[in-house]
């Protein structure tokens, strides 16, 4: 029997399989070489890149909770110039699509970054982050206001010809409206969900467990909510939806694909089991073979709401 076709189309890209590693959970890729071959992945998404270096939030930055973790890294990164100089050369030997996650504090910074990244060879796509829940920056307000998100995406779309993904926040009342807004602004796809605003308290010190007080909850605890949001977004837009949120194994990824995700991102699981992404690839292929489905694209949206 012929092996199933795992390839998927996202914007202008054809990924060899639908499994992507999420920004901020895979470093810059090289850190995971001892555990897996990064070239097996459908795509690698970098840690979030800003125009200038950022030191991030004060420690403690990570707190383990039931069914997940709360992180408050604060988008620490080396900035665009050092990323291009020190990190980008590594990806030339990786036979997988490179997606650069980026963010700004103002619309002008988003546009400037997109334009500069557009000029750099070797970058396949951009993932525009308007959704981080644990930094005190005015730019993140774009992630909670559909009209502002539309205007921002429209401006960024004019600055780049690369495939443009927009990473959405779950901390909104209507995820479908946000997805629709960025689609109308010119996005080629949407990634969702990012982490949920959360906090933890030490009952002995009576102080927060995180230096920033508030962080972002990820992991298995958020999967049912993330799944619902991906389903709602996929009903609202025609562009590809990339689902994430608590995916720990192939069965989780298949759920997201069934409700409408064309691809998935592996996040917190990378910190627990660094080989999760390739195990999910193998698991999806096995599932397709067992169910005699020739292409993973045929699985997208097969969820049947009626009992």
C-alpha positions in Angstrom: 0.0 0.0 0.0 1.3 3.4 -0.9 2.2 5.7 2.0 -0.3 8.5 2.6 0.4 12.0 1.3 1.1 14.2 4.3 1.6 17.4 2.3 -0.5 20.5 3.0 -0.8 23.8 1.4 -0.6 27.0 3.5 -0.6 30.2 1.5 2.1 30.0 -1.0 3.8 27.1 0.8 3.6 23.4 0.4 4.6 21.7 3.6 5.8 18.1 3.5 3.6 17.4 6.5 1.2 19.3 8.7 3.3 19.4 11.8 5.0 22.6 12.8 6.9 23.5 16.0 5.5 26.6 17.8 7.3 29.8 18.4 9.1 30.0 21.7 9.0 26.3 22.5 11.7 25.1 20.1 14.4 27.7 20.6 16.0 28.5 17.3 16.0 24.8 16.2 19.6 23.9 16.8 18.9 23.2 20.4 16.8 20.1 19.5 19.3 18.5 17.1 20.3 15.8 19.6 16.6 14.6 19.8 15.3 14.8 16.3 16.1 15.8 12.7 14.6 19.2 12.2 14.3 18.5 8.4 11.5 16.1 9.1 9.2 18.9 10.3 6.7 20.6 8.1 8.0 23.9 9.2 10.0 25.5 12.1 8.7 28.7 13.6 11.4 30.8 15.3 11.3 32.4 18.7 9.5 35.8 18.4 11.7 38.5 16.8 11.5 42.2 17.5 13.2 45.1 15.9 15.5 45.6 18.9 16.8 43.1 21.5 14.4 42.5 24.4 15.5 41.3 27.9 12.1 39.8 28.7 10.3 39.7 32.1 11.8 39.4 35.5 12.2 35.8 37.0 10.6 33.5 38.0 9.3 33.0 34.4 7.8 29.5 34.4 5.5 27.8 36.9 4.2 24.3 36.5 0.5 23.8 37.2 -2.0 21.0 36.9 -2.2 20.0 33.2 0.3 22.6 31.9 2.6 25.5 32.6 2.3 29.2 33.0 5.1 31.1 31.3 6.1 34.7 31.5 9.2 34.9 29.3 8.2 38.3 28.0 9.3 37.7 24.4 13.1 37.8 25.2 15.0 37.8 21.9 18.2 39.0 20.4 16.5 41.5 18.0 16.5 41.4 14.2 20.1 42.3 13.5 21.6 39.6 15.7 19.0 37.1 14.6 20.0 37.5 11.0 23.7 37.4 11.8 23.9 34.7 14.4 20.8 32.5 14.1 19.7 32.6 10.5 22.7 30.8 9.0 21.9 27.6 10.8 18.6 27.2 8.9 20.4 26.9 5.5 21.2 23.2 6.2 17.7 22.4 7.5 15.4 21.1 4.8 12.2 22.4 6.2 10.3 25.7 5.8 11.4 28.5 8.0 8.7 30.8 9.4 9.8 33.8 11.3 7.6 34.9 14.2 7.7 38.6 14.7 6.1 41.4 16.7 6.2 45.1 17.2 5.1 47.7 19.8 3.5 49.9 17.2 2.0 49.4 13.8 5.1 51.1 12.3 7.4 48.5 13.9 5.3 45.6 12.5 5.5 47.1 9.0 9.2 47.8 9.2 10.0 44.3 10.4 7.9 42.7 7.8 9.6 44.7 5.1 13.1 43.9 6.3 12.3 40.2 6.7 10.8 40.1 3.2 14.3 41.0 1.8 16.1 38.1 3.5 16.7 34.9 1.5 15.8 31.6 3.1 12.6 32.8 4.9 9.5 31.0 3.7 6.8 32.8 5.7 6.1 35.2 8.5 4.0 34.6 11.6 2.8 37.9 12.9 2.2 37.8 16.7 -0.6 40.0 17.9 -1.4 37.8 20.9 1.2 37.5 23.7 -0.6 37.7 27.0 2.4 38.5 29.3 4.1 41.6 28.1 3.1 45.2 28.9 3.2 46.6 25.4 0.6 48.7 23.6 1.1 46.7 20.4 -0.6 43.6 21.8 -3.9 45.5 21.9 -4.1 44.7 18.1 -4.9 41.1 19.2 -8.2 42.0 20.9 -9.7 44.5 18.5 -10.9 43.2 15.1 -10.9 46.6 13.5 -7.3 47.4 14.7 -6.2 43.9 13.7 -7.6 44.4 10.2 -5.9 47.7 9.7 -2.6 46.4 11.0 -2.6 43.2 8.8 -3.6 45.3 5.8 -0.5 47.5 6.3 1.8 44.6 6.9 0.4 42.8 3.9 1.6 45.6 1.7 5.1 45.3 3.1 5.7 41.7 2.3 5.1 39.2 -0.5 5.9 36.2 1.8 3.1 34.0 3.1 1.7 35.8 6.1 0.2 34.0 9.1 -1.4 35.9 12.0 -1.2 34.4 15.4 -4.4 35.1 17.3 -5.1 35.5 21.0 -7.7 33.3 22.8 -8.2 36.1 25.3 -11.1 37.6 23.2 -14.9 37.1 23.3 -15.3 36.2 19.6 -12.4 34.3 18.0 -14.3 34.0 14.7 -14.6 37.8 14.3 -10.8 38.1 14.9 -10.0 35.4 12.3 -12.4 37.0 9.8 -10.9 40.5 10.4 -7.3 39.4 9.7 -8.4 37.3 6.6 -10.0 40.5 5.2 -6.8 42.3 6.0 -4.9 40.0 3.7 -3.6 37.2 5.9 -2.8 33.9 4.2 -3.6 31.9 7.3 -4.3 32.1 11.0 -2.5 30.4 13.9 -4.5 29.8 17.1 -4.5 29.7 20.0 -1.8 31.4 21.9 -1.7 31.0 25.7 -4.5 32.1 28.1 -3.9 34.8 30.7 -3.3 33.1 34.0 -1.5 33.5 37.4 -0.5 31.5 40.4 -0.1 32.5 44.1 2.3 31.1 46.7 0.1 30.7 49.8 3.2 30.7 52.1 4.8 33.9 50.9 1.5 35.3 49.8 3.3 36.5 46.6 2.9 35.6 42.9 4.7 32.6 41.6 5.8 34.6 38.5 7.9 37.8 38.5 5.5 39.4 36.1 2.5 38.2 38.2 0.5 37.3 35.1 1.6 34.8 32.5 0.3 32.5 29.8 -1.2 29.1 30.4 -0.4 26.3 27.9 -0.5 22.6 27.9 -3.2 19.8 28.0 -5.4 21.9 30.3 -6.2 24.3 27.4 -6.8 21.7 24.7 -10.6 21.5 24.9 -11.0 25.3 24.7 -8.4 25.6 21.9 -10.1 22.9 20.0 -13.4 24.8 20.2 -11.8 28.0 19.1 -10.1 26.4 16.1 -13.4 24.9 15.1 -15.2 28.3 15.3 -12.4 30.1 13.4 -12.4 27.4 10.7 -16.1 28.0 10.2 -15.6 31.7 9.7 -12.7 31.9 7.2 -11.6 30.4 3.9 -7.9 30.7 4.6 -6.0 27.8 6.3 -6.2 27.6 10.0 -3.2 26.3 12.0 -4.3 24.8 15.3 -2.5 24.6 18.5 -3.1 24.3 22.2 -2.2 21.3 24.4 -1.2 18.9 21.6 0.8 16.2 23.2 0.3 13.2 20.8 -0.9 12.3 17.4 -4.5 11.8 18.5 -4.7 15.4 19.8 -3.4 16.7 16.4 -5.9 14.6 14.5 -8.7 16.2 16.6 -7.6 19.7 15.5 -7.4 18.6 11.9 -10.9 17.1 12.0 -12.4 20.3 13.3 -10.8 22.3 10.4 -7.1 22.8 11.0 -4.9 22.4 7.9 -1.8 22.1 10.1 -0.9 22.0 13.7 1.7 23.4 16.0 3.4 21.6 18.8 4.2 23.9 21.8 4.6 22.9 25.4 5.0 19.2 24.5 8.4 20.1 23.2 9.5 20.9 26.7 8.2 17.6 28.1 9.2 15.3 25.3 11.5 16.8 22.7 10.7 14.1 20.1 6.9 14.9 20.2 6.8 16.5 16.8 8.2 13.5 14.9 6.0 11.1 16.9 3.0 13.2 15.9 4.0 13.0 12.2 4.4 9.2 12.5 1.1 8.9 14.3 -0.8 10.9 11.8 0.7 8.8 9.0 -0.3 5.6 10.8 -3.8 6.8 11.4 -4.3 7.7 7.7 -3.0 4.2 6.7 -5.3 2.4 9.2 -8.3 4.3 7.9 -7.3 4.0 4.2 -7.2 7.8 3.7 -4.8 8.7 0.9 -4.1 12.4 1.8 -4.1 14.2 5.1 -5.8 17.1 3.3 -8.9 14.8 3.0 -9.1 14.7 6.8 -9.4 18.5 7.3 -12.9 19.5 8.5 -14.4 16.0 8.5 -15.8 16.6 12.0 -19.5 15.9 12.1 -21.4 18.1 14.7 -24.5 15.9 14.8 -24.6 12.9 17.2 
